Amino acid sequence: MMAGFFAKLREEVAVTLPAGRGDLIAAARRDGQVLSEDYSDGCVHVRALVTRPMAGRMRKASLPSGAR
């Protein structure tokens, strides 16, 4: 029951980050669950299930959609 409650407090986020932002990827692993990582051309596309504050941090650091 408790696990279900906390799972609802998480949201899925899909962002493209500079490869140098490994700190955010590590935080996403600690905070929730990284669903996928795809490294290409100095960027990493990450899909993760994280808390809302972490999702906000990741979105703020995200590159524009055409930057990849």
Phi and psi in degrees as GROMACS dihedral restraints (atoms count N, CA, C in turn):
[ dihedral_restraints ]
;  ai    aj    ak    al  type     phi  dphi    fc
    3     4     5     6     1   -64.3    20    10
    4     5     6     7     1   -40.8    20    10
    6     7     8     9     1   -61.2    20    10
    7     8     9    10     1   -40.0    20    10
    9    10    11    12     1   -64.2    20    10
   10    11    12    13     1   -39.0    20    10
   12    13    14    15     1   -62.5    20    10
   13    14    15    16     1   -48.5    20    10
   15    16    17    18     1   -69.8    20    10
   16    17    18    19     1   -31.5    20    10
   18    19    20    21     1   -62.6    20    10
   19    20    21    22     1   -33.4    20    10
   21    22    23    24     1   -70.4    20    10
   22    23    24    25     1   -18.4    20    10
   24    25    26    27     1   -83.0    20    10
   25    26    27    28     1    -0.1    20    10
   27    28    29    30     1  -105.3    20    10
   28    29    30    31     1   155.2    20    10
   30    31    32    33     1  -135.5    20    10
   31    32    33    34     1   154.9    20    10
   33    34    35    36     1   -86.7    20    10
   34    35    36    37     1   135.4    20    10
   36    37    38    39     1  -129.4    20    10
   37    38    39    40     1   141.2    20    10
   39    40    41    42     1  -129.2    20    10
   40    41    42    43     1   114.0    20    10
   42    43    44    45     1  -137.7    20    10
   43    44    45    46     1   159.6    20    10
   45    46    47    48     1  -112.1    20    10
   46    47    48    49     1   119.4    20    10
   48    49    50    51     1  -114.0    20    10
   49    50    51    52     1   154.3    20    10
   51    52    53    54     1   -61.8    20    10
   52    53    54    55     1   142.0    20    10
   54    55    56    57     1   -58.3    20    10
   55    56    57    58     1   -24.7    20    10
   57    58    59    60     1   -73.0    20    10
   58    59    60    61     1    -4.4    20    10
   60    61    62    63     1   -95.6    20    10
   61    62    63    64     1    42.6    20    10
   63    64    65    66     1   -59.1    20    10
   64    65    66    67     1   -23.2    20    10
   66    67    68    69     1   -60.9    20    10
   67    68    69    70     1   -38.6    20    10
   69    70    71    72     1   -70.9    20    10
   70    71    72    73     1   -36.6    20    10
   72    73    74    75     1   -66.9    20    10
   73    74    75    76     1   -41.9    20    10
   75    76    77    78     1   -63.0    20    10
   76    77    78    79     1   -41.0    20    10
   78    79    80    81     1   -64.9    20    10
   79    80    81    82     1   -37.8    20    10
   81    82    83    84     1   -63.6    20    10
   82    83    84    85     1   -36.6    20    10
   84    85    86    87     1   -65.9    20    10
   85    86    87    88     1   -41.3    20    10
   87    88    89    90     1   -69.0    20    10
   88    89    90    91     1   -39.4    20    10
   90    91    92    93     1   -79.9    20    10
   91    92    93    94     1   -28.5    20    10
   93    94    95    96     1  -159.6    20    10
   94    95    96    97     1  -123.3    20    10
   96    97    98    99     1  -142.5    20    10
   97    98    99   100     1   123.9    20    10
   99   100   101   102     1   -83.0    20    10
  100   101   102   103     1   121.0    20    10
  102   103   104   105     1   -87.5    20    10
  103   104   105   106     1   -34.1    20    10
  105   106   107   108     1  -160.0    20    10
  106   107   108   109     1   153.3    20    10
  108   109   110   111     1  -138.7    20    10
  109   110   111   112     1   131.7    20    10
  111   112   113   114     1  -134.3    20    10
  112   113   114   115     1   110.4    20    10
  114   115   116   117     1   -92.1    20    10
  115   116   117   118     1   132.5    20    10
  117   118   119   120     1  -162.7    20    10
  118   119   120   121     1   130.5    20    10
  120   121   122   123     1    50.9    20    10
  121   122   123   124     1    45.9    20    10
  123   124   125   126     1    76.8    20    10
  124   125   126   127     1    11.1    20    10
  126   127   128   129     1  -128.9    20    10
  127   128   129   130     1   161.5    20    10
  129   130   131   132     1  -134.6    20    10
  130   131   132   133     1   125.6    20    10
  132   133   134   135     1   -92.3    20    10
  133   134   135   136     1   123.0    20    10
  135   136   137   138     1  -122.3    20    10
  136   137   138   139     1   133.5    20    10
  138   139   140   141     1  -114.1    20    10
  139   140   141   142     1   128.1    20    10
  141   142   143   144     1  -145.9    20    10
  142   143   144   145     1   155.1    20    10
  144   145   146   147     1  -109.3    20    10
  145   146   147   148     1   107.4    20    10
  147   148   149   150     1  -138.2    20    10
  148   149   150   151     1   172.2    20    10
  150   151   152   153     1   -69.3    20    10
  151   152   153   154     1   161.8    20    10
  153   154   155   156     1   -59.4    20    10
  154   155   156   157     1   -43.5    20    10
  156   157   158   159     1   -61.0    20    10
  157   158   159   160     1   -39.6    20    10
  159   160   161   162     1   -68.1    20    10
  160   161   162   163     1   -39.2    20    10
  162   163   164   165     1   -59.9    20    10
  163   164   165   166     1   -40.6    20    10
  165   166   167   168     1   -63.6    20    10
  166   167   168   169     1   -42.5    20    10
  168   169   170   171     1   -61.4    20    10
  169   170   171   172     1   -42.2    20    10
  171   172   173   174     1   -67.6    20    10
  172   173   174   175     1   -42.2    20    10
  174   175   176   177     1   -64.4    20    10
  175   176   177   178     1   -38.2    20    10
  177   178   179   180     1   -63.5    20    10
  178   179   180   181     1   -36.1    20    10
  180   181   182   183     1   -86.4    20    10
  181   182   183   184     1    -7.3    20    10
  183   184   185   186     1   -65.4    20    10
  184   185   186   187     1   145.5    20    10
  186   187   188   189     1   -79.3    20    10
  187   188   189   190     1   154.7    20    10
  189   190   191   192     1   -56.8    20    10
  190   191   192   193     1   150.8    20    10
  192   193   194   195     1   -58.4    20    10
  193   194   195   196     1   -29.0    20    10
  195   196   197   198     1   -87.0    20    10
  196   197   198   199     1     0.4    20    10
  198   199   200   201     1   -75.9    20    10
  199   200   201   202     1   -13.8    20    10
